[in-house]
Amino acid sequence: MKRFDDYPKSFKKMVRFIRQEATLEQIRGMQHIFGSTVAWRLEMLQRTPRDNEPQTASGRRGK
């Protein structure tokens, strides 16, 4: 697992915001967004390598 300092600056800023300033409402909103985003990404990574190819805006696979 990565050390906290090894993550991108944007991630570190987000974590610090949550720890220091975020309201309960903001945290709940972020929790929903992050939860669904993480679940989606895990699903994409667990598919076969062919299924992991990026898709274009039209929904078709790239070259």
C-alpha positions as CSV (number, residue, x, y, z in Angstrom):
1,M,0.0,0.0,0.0
2,K,1.2,3.5,-0.8
3,R,2.3,6.0,1.9
4,F,0.0,9.0,2.1
5,D,2.8,11.2,0.6
6,D,3.0,9.0,-2.5
7,Y,-0.5,9.9,-3.7
8,P,-1.3,12.7,-6.1
9,K,-1.5,16.2,-4.6
10,S,-5.2,16.5,-5.5
11,F,-5.9,13.4,-3.4
12,K,-3.9,14.7,-0.4
13,K,-5.8,18.0,-0.6
14,M,-9.1,16.3,-0.7
15,V,-8.3,14.1,2.4
16,R,-7.1,17.2,4.3
17,F,-10.3,19.0,3.4
18,I,-12.4,16.2,4.7
19,R,-10.4,16.0,7.9
20,Q,-10.3,19.7,8.6
21,E,-13.2,21.6,6.9
22,A,-15.9,19.4,5.4
23,T,-19.4,19.7,6.8
24,L,-21.5,16.6,7.4
25,E,-23.5,17.2,4.3
26,Q,-20.4,17.6,2.2
27,I,-18.9,14.4,3.6
28,R,-22.1,12.4,2.9
29,G,-22.1,13.7,-0.7
30,M,-18.5,12.8,-1.3
31,Q,-19.0,9.4,0.3
32,H,-21.7,8.6,-2.3
33,I,-19.6,9.8,-5.2
34,F,-16.5,8.1,-4.1
35,G,-18.3,4.8,-3.3
36,S,-19.9,4.6,-6.6
37,T,-16.7,5.6,-8.5
38,V,-14.6,3.1,-6.6
39,A,-17.1,0.3,-7.3
40,W,-17.2,1.2,-11.0
41,R,-13.4,1.3,-11.3
42,L,-13.1,-2.0,-9.5
43,E,-15.6,-3.6,-11.9
44,M,-13.7,-2.2,-14.9
45,L,-10.3,-3.6,-13.6
46,Q,-11.8,-7.0,-12.9
47,R,-13.0,-7.6,-16.4
48,T,-10.9,-9.3,-19.0
49,P,-8.0,-7.3,-20.6
50,R,-10.1,-6.8,-23.8
51,D,-12.9,-5.3,-21.7
52,N,-10.5,-2.8,-20.1
53,E,-9.8,-0.9,-23.3
54,P,-10.8,2.7,-23.1
55,Q,-14.0,3.7,-24.9
56,T,-14.5,6.8,-27.0
57,A,-17.3,9.3,-26.3
58,S,-19.6,7.4,-28.6
59,G,-19.2,4.3,-26.4
60,R,-17.1,2.4,-29.0
61,R,-13.7,0.9,-28.2
62,G,-10.7,2.9,-29.3
63,K,-8.1,1.5,-31.8
